[in-house]
C-alpha cells in the first residue's frame, strides 16, 4: 500500500457525504445529524452526564457543548443537578425532546436502510466493522 494515500482525507470526504445524506433527510425535523445522535444517546441512556456523552459519542467537551446548547435552549434536553456531585449535571430528554426524537427516529431508520441499499449489505457491514476498529484502536489515547 502506498503511503501517498491519506486515511484522514478519504474518511473526511466520506464523512461529509454521509452527513449530508442524513441531514437532507432529517431537515424536516430541524435537527442536524450530530444533534440527532445526542438525542438518540440520551434516549438510550435515559439519564447521562456530559462526561458519559463524550465517551459514547467520542466527542471533545467543546464540540459536545456546542451541540448541546441549542438542544438545551430549545428545551429538548433537561439539566438537573447530579445527586452525588454538584459539579455534574444530569442530562435527560424533556417531553418535547422525546417527541422530537420519536418523530426523527423513523426518518433516521429509513435513512439507514436507504444508505445500506445504496452501498450494499456486505460493504455496510465492512464499513461498520472498520469504524469500530478505528474507535477501539484510536479511542484510547
C-alpha positions, 0 to 999 in steps of 0.5 A: 500500500502506498503511503501517498494515500491519506486515511484522514482525507478519504474518511473526511470526504466520506464523512461529509457525504454521509452527513449530508445524506442524513441531514437532507433527510432529517431537515424536516425535523430541524435537527442536524445529524450530530444533534440527532445522535445526542438525542438518540444517546440520551434516549438510550441512556435515559439519564447521562452526564456530559462526561458519559456523552463524550465517551459514547459519542467520542466527542471533545467537551467543546464540540459536545457543548456546542451541540448541546446548547441549542438542544438545551435552549430549545428545551429538548434536553433537561439539566438537573443537578447530579445527586452525588456531585454538584459539579455534574449535571444530569442530562435527560430528554424533556417531553418535547425532546422525546417527541422530537426524537420519536418523530426523527427516529423513523426518518433516521431508520429509513435513512439507514436502510436507504444508505445500506441499499445504496452501498450494499449489505456486505460493504455496510457491514465492512464499513461498520466493522472498520469504524469500530476498529478505528474507535477501539484502536484510536479511542484510547489515547 
